[in-house]
Amino acid sequence: MSILALFSIARPKPQPNQICLLSTAIFSGYLLVRALLSPVDYVARPDLYSVLGCLLVYLFVACLFTDGKQRSWFLFFLLALAMAHVGIGALQFRDGNNFMPISFLERFDYGRRASGFYICPNHLAGLLEVLGIFGLSIACWGRWPVWVKLLALYGSGVCYLGVLLSASRAGFISSAVSFVVFVGLSLWALRKTGKQAFVKIGGLVIAGVALIFIIGDVYSNKLLYLNDRIWTANQEANDNRIDLWKAAFQQFKLKPFVGTGSGTYLFYGRQFRSTRMVSDPVVVHNDYLHLLAEYGITGAAGFLFFFGAHLVNGWRNYQRLGPKRIVVSTRLMSNSLALQIGALAAVGAYIVHSALDFNLHIPANALLLAFVFGLLANPGVLRENQAPALTKSLIGWRLALAILGVVTAIQCFRLLPAEYFAERARVALRDNEPTASASFAVRALKTEQKNPNIYYYLGQAGMLEGNTASDPAKRAFLFQVASVGFEKGWALAPQDDTFPIALASIYDALERFPEAEWMYHEAIRLDPKSVSTKEGYQAHLEKWRHAEVAKPEDVDLSPR
């Protein structure tokens, strides 16, 4: 992208909306600064580099990638990838064995729910609902040969089949919302074609959408039933989400204006969890509350400015390319109009889905939405009697794109080796290969010392080897190595309770029970309502009691 930006820096293009670009700069700038100032460097990195990646895609689409046909071809490519996702998801749904085609990707046990290449079905639904509505919009409004439109329609249908197979309730609702937005915008544009055409085409559109809703409703209920999710819709799942939201609001009250920092819900979600929250509350399952908790009112205000600017500009693009153009043009179809309708419908889907899940914390889905907002910022169409112009502002934004690309490439070159070895260490630990895990962790530490996970993998590997060692001296040495790793990791993430729990396990194994007691007190302070921590603490007390009972009594050996 940087290279393309530099080579195209003087090439005239349709101008993006400056207010949209300004709002993006303000909002993303604040997110980047807050992430850099967050208390734990490493847990802030996902947000930091996700924002950088989204900025690159957004600026590239808004300032360089403006041709309607080229944008449509890119969407065809994404639809092809979506079909691959759905193909994998069909196997997962058929067999119910959590099949993943890539070995190091490990998905949770979702039974027969389809997730494609994702590890979570909800994230697959978040991808497919966007690409599905784009495929439908291109098929209905794009200026393409009939066979291309039929392929787009087929791809759209496969996407919605994938949403059904994912059994994501939020995906069902957000897909329905995007349908409503699409139909509303289409009918609003068609009313300018005349009464006869409006009734004829609009009637077909309404009938088709009604049929899709009926089929979708029948099969969604059937698939929910097959996945045993219909019975939990109003119980466990909803209760868990509400508890996560309450914890986020408690976190927000700690620093309401600037938030507690990027990635910190990982810690405060545990601290403010309810007693019925058994699983680890890593994310809020609500992108709005997550933003509010970690970035405060300032971040929320920046988001509203960004979102409002793009929504207003998208509506203006639609009005100009849709109703106003149709009145004066003999051509009903338009690639740019298809993309604007698709983009507005996709935003409608994510307005709903973001209130129920965390798709914008998934890099692939966040990048897709960056593409969508880039479309809204620049429809890629010149106004009447307007020639492509090269302005200072456009040159400035392209230079910013080039600089961001260079910075991101340098950081990738610097950080990716350690990330690679850290992931190898995690996978080796998962596969019960502690020696290999320790080796990979040591290699990762050569270039990265701010990642607490690496120290955790090193500590876990040492502890596993220590538990199997028969030589007392070797066992003590391995436990010492493990404790050093855990202590260094804890120093980097002092609010993470996994490190004191791990240290407590080592101290219990070495029968240093008072030190284990201290570690458990620290862990309970950080996560006071964790069931697993309290169970571990009770096991520690029981072991301590048994050790006290097993101690030999002092025997008087003096001569009588």
C-alpha positions in Angstrom: 0.0 0.0 0.0 2.8 2.4 0.8 4.5 1.7 -2.5 1.2 2.2 -4.4 0.6 5.4 -2.4 4.1 6.8 -3.3 3.8 5.9 -7.0 0.2 7.3 -7.2 0.8 10.4 -5.1 0.4 12.8 -8.0 -2.4 10.9 -9.8 -5.7 12.8 -9.8 -8.6 10.9 -8.3 -12.2 11.6 -7.1 -11.9 13.6 -3.8 -12.7 11.9 -0.5 -14.9 13.8 2.0 -12.5 15.8 4.1 -14.8 15.7 7.2 -14.8 11.9 7.1 -11.0 11.8 6.8 -10.7 14.4 9.7 -13.0 12.4 11.9 -11.1 9.2 11.2 -7.8 10.9 12.0 -9.1 12.3 15.3 -10.8 9.0 16.4 -7.9 6.7 15.4 -5.3 9.1 16.7 -6.9 9.0 20.1 -7.1 5.2 20.1 -3.4 5.0 19.1 -2.3 7.4 21.8 -4.4 5.7 24.5 -3.1 2.3 23.5 0.5 3.5 23.7 -0.2 4.8 27.2 -2.0 1.7 28.4 -0.6 0.0 31.6 0.4 -3.3 29.9 2.2 -2.8 26.7 1.6 -6.2 25.2 -2.2 -6.5 25.8 -2.6 -3.1 24.2 -0.9 -4.3 21.0 -3.9 -6.0 19.4 -5.8 -2.8 19.4 -2.8 -0.7 18.4 -2.0 -2.7 15.3 -5.6 -3.4 14.5 -6.2 0.4 14.3 -3.0 0.8 12.2 -4.2 -1.9 9.8 -7.7 -0.4 9.6 -6.2 3.0 8.9 -4.1 1.6 6.1 -7.1 -0.1 4.4 -9.4 2.9 5.0 -7.0 5.5 3.5 -6.1 3.2 0.6 -9.8 2.8 -0.3 -10.7 6.4 0.3 -7.7 8.0 -1.4 -6.5 5.5 -4.1 -8.7 2.5 -4.7 -11.7 4.5 -6.0 -12.8 2.8 -9.2 -16.2 1.2 -8.8 -15.5 -1.9 -11.0 -12.2 -2.6 -9.2 -13.9 -2.3 -5.9 -16.5 -4.8 -7.1 -13.9 -7.2 -8.3 -12.3 -7.1 -4.9 -15.7 -7.9 -3.3 -16.0 -10.9 -5.8 -12.7 -12.1 -4.5 -13.9 -11.8 -0.9 -17.1 -13.6 -1.8 -15.0 -16.5 -3.1 -13.1 -16.6 0.2 -16.5 -16.5 2.0 -17.6 -19.6 0.0 -14.4 -21.4 1.2 -15.4 -20.5 4.8 -18.8 -21.9 4.3 -17.4 -25.1 2.7 -15.3 -25.7 5.9 -18.3 -24.7 8.0 -20.5 -27.3 6.2 -18.0 -30.0 7.2 -18.1 -28.7 10.8 -21.9 -28.7 10.8 -22.1 -32.2 9.3 -19.6 -33.9 11.6 -19.8 -31.8 14.8 -16.1 -32.6 15.5 -14.6 -29.0 15.6 -12.7 -29.7 12.4 -10.1 -27.0 11.5 -8.1 -27.2 8.3 -5.1 -25.4 9.8 -3.5 -27.4 12.7 -2.4 -24.5 14.9 -5.8 -22.9 14.9 -7.8 -24.5 17.7 -11.5 -23.6 18.0 -13.5 -24.1 21.2 -16.1 -26.8 21.4 -19.0 -25.4 19.4 -20.5 -28.7 18.5 -22.1 -28.5 15.0 -22.0 -24.8 14.7 -20.0 -23.6 11.6 -17.1 -21.3 12.1 -15.1 -21.8 8.9 -11.5 -20.7 9.3 -12.5 -18.7 12.4 -12.4 -20.2 15.9 -15.8 -18.8 16.7 -19.1 -19.1 14.7 -20.2 -15.6 15.7 -17.2 -14.1 13.9 -17.9 -16.1 10.8 -21.5 -14.7 10.9 -20.0 -11.2 11.2 -18.0 -11.7 8.0 -20.8 -13.3 6.0 -23.6 -10.9 6.8 -21.5 -8.1 5.3 -20.3 -9.9 2.2 -23.8 -11.4 1.7 -25.5 -8.0 1.5 -22.8 -6.7 -0.8 -23.3 -9.6 -3.1 -27.1 -9.0 -3.1 -26.6 -5.3 -3.8 -24.2 -5.9 -6.7 -26.6 -8.5 -8.2 -29.6 -6.0 -8.0 -27.9 -2.7 -8.7 -24.6 -3.3 -10.4 -23.9 -2.8 -14.1 -22.6 -6.3 -14.9 -23.5 -9.0 -17.4 -26.4 -11.2 -16.2 -24.1 -14.2 -15.6 -21.9 -12.1 -13.3 -25.0 -10.9 -11.4 -26.1 -14.5 -11.0 -22.7 -15.5 -9.6 -22.9 -12.6 -7.2 -26.4 -13.7 -6.2 -25.2 -17.3 -5.7 -22.3 -16.1 -3.6 -24.7 -14.0 -1.5 -26.9 -17.0 -1.0 -24.0 -19.1 0.1 -23.1 -16.4 2.6 -26.5 -16.5 4.2 -26.4 -20.2 4.3 -23.2 -19.9 6.3 -24.9 -17.5 8.7 -27.6 -20.1 9.2 -25.0 -22.9 9.8 -23.2 -20.6 12.3 -26.4 -20.7 14.5 -25.4 -17.2 15.6 -28.5 -15.4 16.9 -26.8 -12.0 16.6 -25.9 -13.0 13.1 -29.6 -13.7 12.3 -30.8 -10.4 13.7 -28.1 -8.3 12.1 -28.6 -10.0 8.7 -32.3 -9.2 9.0 -31.5 -5.6 9.7 -29.2 -5.3 6.7 -32.0 -6.8 4.6 -34.4 -4.1 5.9 -31.9 -1.3 5.1 -31.2 -2.7 1.7 -34.9 -3.0 0.8 -35.7 0.4 2.2 -32.9 2.1 0.2 -33.8 0.2 -3.0 -37.4 1.1 -2.8 -36.6 4.7 -2.0 -34.5 4.9 -5.2 -37.0 3.0 -7.3 -39.8 5.4 -6.5 -38.1 7.9 -8.9 -38.5 5.5 -11.8 -42.2 6.0 -12.1 -45.2 4.4 -10.5 -45.4 1.4 -12.9 -41.8 0.4 -12.6 -41.8 1.1 -8.9 -44.8 -1.3 -8.3 -43.4 -3.9 -10.6 -39.8 -4.0 -9.4 -40.6 -3.1 -5.8 -43.2 -5.9 -5.6 -40.7 -8.4 -6.8 -38.1 -7.2 -4.3 -40.5 -7.3 -1.4 -41.8 -10.8 -2.4 -38.2 -12.1 -2.7 -37.2 -10.7 0.7 -40.3 -12.0 2.3 -39.5 -15.5 0.9 -36.0 -15.2 2.2 -37.3 -14.2 5.7 -39.7 -17.2 5.8 -37.1 -19.7 4.7 -34.5 -18.2 7.0 -36.9 -18.2 10.0 -37.8 -21.9 9.4 -34.2 -23.1 9.0 -32.8 -20.8 11.7 -35.1 -22.3 14.3 -34.3 -25.8 13.0 -30.5 -25.2 13.1 -30.8 -23.6 16.6 -32.6 -26.8 17.7 -30.0 -29.1 16.2 -27.3 -27.1 17.9 -29.1 -27.2 21.3 -29.1 -23.4 21.4 -32.8 -22.6 21.3 -33.2 -23.7 24.9 -30.4 -21.4 26.1 -31.4 -18.3 24.2 -33.2 -16.7 27.2 -31.1 -18.2 29.9 -27.4 -18.9 30.1 -26.2 -16.9 27.1 -28.2 -13.8 27.9 -27.3 -13.9 31.6 -23.6 -14.2 30.7 -23.7 -11.2 28.3 -25.5 -9.0 30.9 -22.9 -9.9 33.5 -20.1 -9.0 31.1 -21.8 -5.7 30.3 -22.2 -4.9 34.0 -18.5 -5.6 34.6 -17.6 -3.2 31.7 -19.7 -0.5 33.2 -18.0 -1.0 36.6 -14.7 -0.7 34.8 -15.8 2.5 33.0 -16.6 4.2 36.4 -12.9 3.8 37.4 -11.7 6.3 34.7 -14.8 7.6 33.0 -13.0 10.2 30.8 -10.0 8.4 29.3 -10.8 4.8 30.2 -8.5 2.2 31.9 -6.5 1.5 28.8 -6.4 -0.8 25.8 -6.8 -4.5 26.7 -7.5 -4.0 30.3 -10.9 -5.6 30.3 -9.0 -8.8 30.5 -8.2 -7.9 34.1 -11.2 -5.8 35.2 -13.6 -8.3 33.7 -12.3 -10.8 36.2 -12.3 -8.4 39.0 -15.9 -7.4 38.5 -17.3 -10.7 37.3 -20.4 -12.2 38.9 -20.4 -15.5 40.8 -22.3 -17.2 37.9 -19.6 -16.2 35.4 -17.5 -19.4 35.2 -15.6 -18.9 31.9 -12.9 -16.3 31.7 -14.4 -12.9 30.8 -11.9 -11.8 28.2 -14.1 -9.6 26.1 -17.3 -7.6 26.8 -19.4 -9.0 23.9 -20.5 -5.4 23.2 -18.1 -3.3 21.1 -19.7 0.0 22.4 -19.3 -0.9 26.1 -15.8 -2.2 25.4 -14.8 1.1 23.8 -16.4 3.0 26.7 -14.6 0.9 29.4 -11.1 1.0 27.9 -11.2 4.4 26.1 -13.7 6.4 28.2 -16.1 9.2 27.2 -13.3 10.7 25.0 -13.1 7.5 22.9 -16.9 7.3 22.7 -17.2 10.9 21.5 -14.5 10.3 18.9 -16.4 7.3 17.7 -19.7 9.2 17.4 -18.0 12.0 15.4 -16.4 9.3 13.1 -19.6 7.3 12.7 -21.9 10.3 12.2 -19.6 11.9 9.6 -19.5 8.7 7.5 -23.2 8.0 7.9 -24.2 11.5 6.7 -21.7 11.3 3.8 -22.9 7.8 2.9 -26.5 9.1 2.8 -25.5 12.0 0.6 -23.7 9.6 -1.7 -26.7 7.5 -1.9 -29.0 10.4 -2.7 -26.7 11.7 -5.4 -26.1 8.3 -7.0 -29.6 6.9 -6.4 -32.8 9.1 -6.4 -31.3 12.2 -7.9 -29.3 10.4 -10.6 -32.2 8.2 -11.6 -34.4 11.2 -12.3 -32.1 12.6 -14.9 -30.4 9.4 -16.2 -31.7 6.7 -18.5 -29.5 4.1 -16.7 -31.0 2.6 -13.6 -28.0 0.5 -12.6 -24.8 1.8 -11.2 -21.8 0.0 -9.7 -21.1 2.9 -7.3 -24.7 3.0 -6.2 -24.6 -0.8 -5.5 -21.5 -0.3 -3.4 -23.1 2.6 -1.4 -26.3 0.7 -0.7 -24.3 -2.4 0.3 -22.0 -0.3 2.5 -25.0 1.4 4.3 -26.7 -2.0 4.8 -23.5 -3.5 6.1 -23.1 -0.7 8.6 -26.7 -1.3 9.6 -25.9 -4.9 10.3 -22.9 -4.0 12.5 -24.8 -1.4 14.4 -26.8 -4.3 15.8 -24.2 -7.0 15.8 -21.7 -4.8 17.7 -24.2 -4.5 20.6 -24.2 -8.3 21.0 -20.7 -9.4 20.1 -17.1 -8.3 19.6 -16.6 -8.5 15.8 -14.6 -5.3 15.7 -12.0 -6.9 17.9 -11.4 -9.6 15.3 -8.8 -8.2 12.9 -10.2 -9.7 9.7 -13.7 -8.3 10.4 -12.4 -4.9 11.5 -10.4 -4.6 8.3 -13.5 -5.5 6.3 -15.4 -2.6 8.1 -12.5 -0.3 7.3 -13.1 -1.1 3.7 -16.8 -0.4 4.1 -16.2 3.0 5.7 -13.6 3.8 3.0 -16.4 3.3 0.5 -18.6 5.8 2.4 -15.9 8.4 2.6 -15.3 8.3 -1.1 -17.9 6.9 -3.6 -15.4 7.1 -6.3 -17.6 9.2 -8.6 -17.0 12.7 -9.9 -19.8 15.2 -9.7 -21.1 16.7 -12.9 -18.7 19.1 -14.7 -16.0 18.1 -12.3 -12.6 16.8 -13.4 -10.3 14.7 -11.3 -8.1 17.1 -9.2 -4.9 16.8 -7.3 -5.2 18.8 -4.1 -2.7 19.4 -1.3 -5.0 17.6 1.1 -5.2 14.5 -1.1 -1.4 14.5 -1.4 -1.1 14.8 2.4 -3.4 11.9 3.1 -1.5 9.7 0.6 1.7 10.7 2.3 0.2 9.7 5.6 -0.8 6.3 4.1 2.8 5.8 2.9 4.3 6.7 6.3 1.8 4.5 8.2 2.6 1.6 5.8 6.4 2.0 6.4 5.9 2.2 10.2 3.7 -0.9 10.2 6.2 -2.9 8.0 9.1 -2.0 10.3 7.1 -3.1 13.4 6.1 -6.3 11.6 9.7 -7.0 10.8 10.7 -6.3 14.4 7.9 -8.1 16.2 6.9 -11.0 14.0 9.8 -13.4 14.8 9.0 -13.4 18.5 5.3 -13.8 17.8 6.1 -16.8 15.6 8.2 -18.5 18.3 5.7 -17.6 21.0 2.9 -19.2 19.1 5.1 -22.3 18.5 5.7 -22.4 22.3 1.9 -22.2 23.0 1.1 -25.0 20.5 3.9 -27.2 21.9 2.5 -26.6 25.4 -1.0 -27.5 24.2 0.4 -30.7 22.7 2.1 -31.6 26.0 5.7 -31.0 24.7 7.2 -28.9 27.5 10.8 -29.3 26.3 10.0 -28.0 22.8 7.8 -25.2 24.4 10.7 -24.0 26.6 13.0 -24.0 23.6 10.7 -21.9 21.5 10.0 -19.5 24.4 13.7 -18.9 24.9 14.1 -18.1 21.2 11.2 -15.7 21.4 12.8 -13.9 24.4 15.8 -13.1 22.3 13.9 -10.4 20.5 10.9 -9.7 22.8 10.9 -9.1 26.5 7.6 -7.3 26.9 5.3 -10.2 26.2 4.1 -11.8 29.5 2.8 -14.8 27.7 6.3 -16.0 26.7 7.3 -16.0 30.3 4.1 -17.9 31.1 4.9 -20.6 28.5 8.4 -20.9 29.8 7.1 -21.2 33.4 4.5 -23.8 32.5 7.0 -25.8 30.5 9.4 -25.8 33.5 6.6 -26.8 35.9 5.4 -29.7 33.7 9.0 -31.0 33.4 9.5 -30.6 37.1 6.4 -32.6 38.0 7.7 -35.5 36.0 11.4 -35.3 37.2 12.5 -38.1 39.6 15.8 -36.5 40.6 15.0 -34.0 43.5 17.8 -31.7 42.5 16.6 -31.5 38.9 13.1 -31.1 40.1 14.0 -28.2 42.3 16.0 -26.5 39.5 13.1 -26.8 37.0 10.7 -25.4 39.5 13.1 -22.5 40.2 13.3 -21.8 36.4 9.5 -21.9 36.3 9.0 -19.5 39.2 11.5 -17.0 37.7 9.5 -17.1 34.4 6.2 -16.6 36.3 7.6 -13.7 38.4 8.9 -11.9 35.3 5.6 -12.3 33.5 3.7 -11.1 36.5 5.9 -8.0 36.7 4.8 -7.2 33.1 1.1 -7.8 33.9 0.6 -7.2 37.6 -3.2 -7.4 37.3 -3.1 -10.8 35.7 -4.1 -13.4 38.3 -2.8 -16.4 36.2 0.7 -15.7 37.4 0.1 -15.8 41.2 -2.0 -19.0 40.7 0.9 -20.6 38.8 3.4 -19.5 41.5 1.1 -20.9 44.2 1.1 -24.3 42.4 4.9 -24.4 42.4 5.1 -23.4 46.1 2.6 -26.1 46.9 4.7 -28.7 45.0 7.8 -27.6 47.0 5.7 -27.6 50.2 6.4 -23.9 50.7 2.8 -23.5 51.9 3.0 -20.0 53.5 4.3 -18.5 50.2 1.6 -20.4 48.3 -1.0 -18.9 50.7 0.3 -15.4 49.9 0.0 -16.1 46.2 -3.6 -17.3 46.5 -4.5 -14.2 48.5 -3.1 -12.1 45.6 -5.0 -14.2 43.0 -8.3 -13.9 45.0 -7.7 -10.1 45.3 -7.4 -9.8 41.5 -10.3 -12.2 40.7 -12.4 -12.4 43.9 -15.3 -14.4 42.4 -13.5 -17.0 40.4 -14.8 -20.5 41.2 -11.7 -22.2 39.9 -9.4 -20.0 42.0 -11.4 -20.8 45.1 -11.4 -24.5 44.3 -7.6 -24.3 43.9 -7.3 -22.5 47.2 -9.3 -25.1 49.0 -7.1 -27.8 47.5 -4.0 -25.9 48.7 -5.4 -25.8 52.3 -6.1 -29.5 52.2 -2.6 -30.3 51.0 -1.2 -28.0 53.7 -3.2 -29.8 56.4 -2.1 -33.2 55.2 1.5 -32.1 55.2 1.2 -30.9 58.8 -0.3 -34.2 59.9 2.3 -36.2 58.1 5.2 -34.5 59.9 7.0 -36.9 62.2 6.6 -36.1 65.9 9.8 -35.2 67.8 11.1 -38.3 69.6 13.2 -38.0 72.9 16.4 -40.0 72.2 18.3 -39.0 75.4 19.4 -41.9 77.7 17.1 -42.5 80.6 
